[in-house]
């Protein structure tokens, strides 16, 4: 029984069960402690936390001399990393494969939503991905950056990475269009693909590790903000207890291992790679170590962002409108089950219950 629900004097002493207070969905959806309020609170906190981490990443890796030196060393170290250089040299088709996979992922996101006739949610998912890409473009163009000492121009920056933004945006967009029971396996698999896309952009020299990290945090902030808005509009409902956790283990377990190993190894190596000399020449071993440190951190943050989103949506279903409530419990037993064409209120004829 809710705190704002009390029986009349002389009313039925029988305790209420789940489903007896079905009418609260219409009058208490915004009450403190309601399901929508809890979902909105935690997703809003997730969005604000991602924005804070994005700001710290920008300040540490773009605005400070130490961060820029480490980012440049990680970018230059791809040439000293023989494993990455050999892979890219022997498989030049990876560039076209990465671009093709981004196109295929966009088509897949739209196709799944349209086939399942989730037209509104498909449009929302696509609009959110476009919003994240627009914010990425604005940050790349207008975010303050230090100037080059020799030419007086701005330091080239791909902060954040557009490729990672699109890939992880597609992965997170699947939350809105795939069935609840398949959410973990779909989002987890797509997040692994997004981490691979980010790793390729770093190895190919298209982006620095900080660009990929910033893209993951930006997409997480945008989608958490969207979910908070959907919860505010009452578009979420409790999911079944037997949710997508067990079927999603083949994807979420590798994702969790990637997050733990990437963040652990990256933070372990970060202390050594930050101690680079202020000017060149650098030791090739140090450059290679910086590159691998950046790869580990970027992959770990991408995987952790996906796991955080899945954690925030634990037992939360956003697939379609909330289910219609049905009468049940002692009130229906006392008043009788109504027909489909009969409108019945929440109270029985003896009026032994009230909402205050």
N, C-alpha and C positions, 0 to 999 in steps of 0.2 A: 504494500500500500504506500502510495506516495505521501510526502510530508504535507501536501496541501489537500489531502483527501481524508475526510473523517466521516464515520457513520453517524446517522442520527441516533438519538437516545432510543433504546429499545429495538434498534435495527439488528440485522443478522450478524451474529458473532463469527460467522465463518470467514476465515482469511481469504483475501482475494488472490487469485492465481494469474499467471501470465495470460494476457488476452482479455481479462475482465475489464480493464480500464482502457479499452480501445479508443474511446472518444478523446483521450488526452492528446492524441496526435493532432487534433484540430485546434486545441486551445493551449497546449503547453509545449509546442515545438521549440519555442525560444526560451523556455524556463531554464533556470540554472540547473545544470546536471542532466539536461536532456541529451539524447543521443546526437542530434544535430549540433548542439552547442559544444559537446565534447570533441566531435570531429572537426568543427570549425576552429576551435581553440588550438588543437595540436597541429593542424595543417598551417594555421597562421603563424604559429611559433616556428614551424619548420621553414616557412618562407622567410621570415625575418632572420633566422639563424643563417640561412644560405646567403642572404644579402650581406650580412655581417662578414661571413667568411670570404665572400667575393670582394668586398672592400679591402679586407686585410691582404688578400692575394694580390690585388692591384697595387696597393701601397707597398707591399714588400718586394714584389718582383718587377714592377715597372718604374716606380718612383725612386727607389733606393739604388745607389751605385752597386752595392753588394748583390742585390737581387738581379740587376741587369747583367752583371758579370757572370753570375751563375747561369742565367738563362742563355746567354751567348755561348758559354762553355758547353752547356748541354746540347745546344744546336750544332756547334762545331764538332763536338765529340762524336757525332754520327759517322764521320769519316774515319775516325780512329777505331770505331767499333766494327771489327771485321765481320762479325756475324750479320749485323744489320746491312752493312754495305754489300756483302756477298749476296744476301737474299734479294735486295733491290736490283742488283746488277743481273742476276740470273733470272729474275722474274719481272721484266719490265711491264708485263700486262697487269700488275697489281694496281697501277694508276687508273687504268680504265675499269678494272674490276671494282675499285672503291667507288668511283663515280657511278657506275652502273648499279651497285648495291644501294646507293642512296636513292636513286630514281626508283628502283624496285621496292624499297622500303616505303617510300611515299605512296606508291600505287597500292601496296599491300594494306597500308593503314586505311586508305579510302575504300578499298574494295571490301575489307572485312566489315566496316561500318555500314556500307550500302547493302551488302548481301544480307546482313542481319537486320536491316531496316531501322537502324539507329541513326536516322538522318540528322537529328538535332545534335546528338553527341558527336557524330562524325564531323559536323561543321564546327563544333566547339573545339574538338581535338585539332583539326586542321588550322583553325584560327589561332589557337595557342602556340602551335609550332611556328606559324608565320610571325606572331608577336615576338617570340623568342629570337627568331632570325632578325627581325627589325631592331630589337634592342642590341643584338650583336653588332649589326651594321652601325648603329649610332655610337656605340662604345668604340668601335674601331676607328670611326671618323672623328669623333669629337672629344674622346677622353684625353685629358692633358697628358702629354708625354715629354720627356726631356729632349733637349736639342743636341744634335751632333756637334762635337767640339770643332771639327774641321770645316764642315760645309755650312753650318748654321741652320741646317734643316732639321726636321723632326726625326726622331729615332723610328725606323720602320717597326710597325707593330701589327700583329694579327690578333690582338687581345679583344675579345675571346675568339676561339676557333669556330668558324662558320660550319665546317664539316662535322665537328663533334656536336655542335648545337643541333643540327638537323638530325643526325643519327640518334642522339639521346632523346630529342623531342619526339621522334617517331616511336621509340621504345616506350616512353612515358605516355604517349597518346594511345597506345594499345590498352591502357588501363580503362579508358572510356568505352571502347568498342568491343573488346573480347568478352566472352562469358566469364562470370565470376570464378567458376571452377578452373578455368584455364589461364587466369591472370598471371600467376607466378611463373608458369612455364613460358608464357609468351613474353612477358616483360623481362624476365631473367635472361632468356636467350637473346632478345634484342639488345639488352644492355651489354652482354658479352660482345656482340657485334659492334656496338658503339665504342667499346673500349678498344677493339681491334682497329677501328677507323682512326681513333685518336692516336694509337701507337704508330700507325702508318704515316700520319701527317708529321709526326715528330721525326721518324726515321728518314722520311723523304726531305726534310728540311723546310717543310711548308709552314710549320708552327713551332713555337717554343713550348716546353711542358706547361708553363704557366697559362698559356692560351687555352690548352685543353682542360686544365683544372678549372679555369674561369668559366668555360662553356658549360661544364657539368654543373657547377654551382648556379649559374644563371638559369639553366633549364629547370633545375630543382626548385628554385625560388618562384619561377613563373607558374609551374604546375601546382605547387603547393598553394599559391595564391588562388589559382583557379578552383582547386578543390575546396578551399575555404569559402569561396563565393558560392559554389554549388551547395555546400552544407548550409550556408546562410539562406539559400532559396528553398531548402527542404528537399534537395534532389538526392539525398543519400538515405540509405536504410541499412539496418543491421543485416549482415550476411549470415548464412548458416554456419553452425559450429564446425561442421565438416567442410571446410573451405578448400582453397587451392594449395594448401601447404604441402601435403603429401605428394600430389601429382607434380608439383613444381620443384621437387628436390633435385631432379637431374640438372636443372638450370640454376637454382638458388645456391646449391652447395658449391659448385665451381665459382659462382659469383662471390660468395662469402670468402672462399679461399683466396680469390684474387684480391679482394679488399684487404684482408688481413695481411697477406704476403706483400702486396704492393705498398701499403702504408707502412708496414713494419720495416721492410727493406729500404724503402725510400727515406724514411726518417733516420734510419741507422746510418745510411750513407751521406745524408745531407750535411751532417756536422763536418765530415772530411772534405766534401766538395765545396763548401762555403769558404774554406780557407785558401782560396786561390790567390795568387799574387795579383797585385793591382794592375800590372801591365804584362803584355806578352813578352817573350814566348812562354807557352804553357807546355807542361809535360804531356805527351799523348796519353799516358796512362791516366792522368787526372781528367783529361777531357773525356776519355771513354767512361770513366767512373761517373762523371757528371751526367753524361747522356743516359746511362743506365739508371742512375738515381731519378732523373726526370721521367723516364719511361715508367718506372715503378710507381712514383707518386701520381702521375696522370692516370694510370690504370686503376690504382687503388681508390682514388677519389671518385672516378666514374662508377666503379662497382659499388662503393659505399653510398653514393647518391641514389642508385637504384634500390639498394637494400633499405635505405631510409624511407623512400617513398612507399615501398611495399609494407614496411613496418607501420607507417602512419595509416595505411589503409587496411590494417588487419581487421578482419570481420566487418568490413565496410563495403557495401555494394553500391556502385554508382551506375550500374547497367540498367537504365530505364527509370521510370517513375516508381515511387514507393508503392508497395502492394496494398491493395484495398483491405481495410480492416473488416473483420467479421465478428458478429456477436458470439459470445461464448461465456461459459462460466455459470455461476449460480443465478444470475439475472435472467439468462435465457431459459435455464431450467425452470424457473418460477413462472415466467411469462409465456413460455412456449416458443418454438422456432418459427419465425415469420416466413411468409412466402417471398418469392423473388420480387413481386410487385407490391409488397407491403412495406411501408416506411415505419420503422420502429425506433424510438429514442433510446437512450442509454439506461433509463430508469424503468423499474417495474411499477405495477399499479399501486403497490403499497408504499412507494416512495420512501424506502428505508435507506436511501443513500443520497448524498449530495456532494457537490464540489464547492469548496469554499476557497 
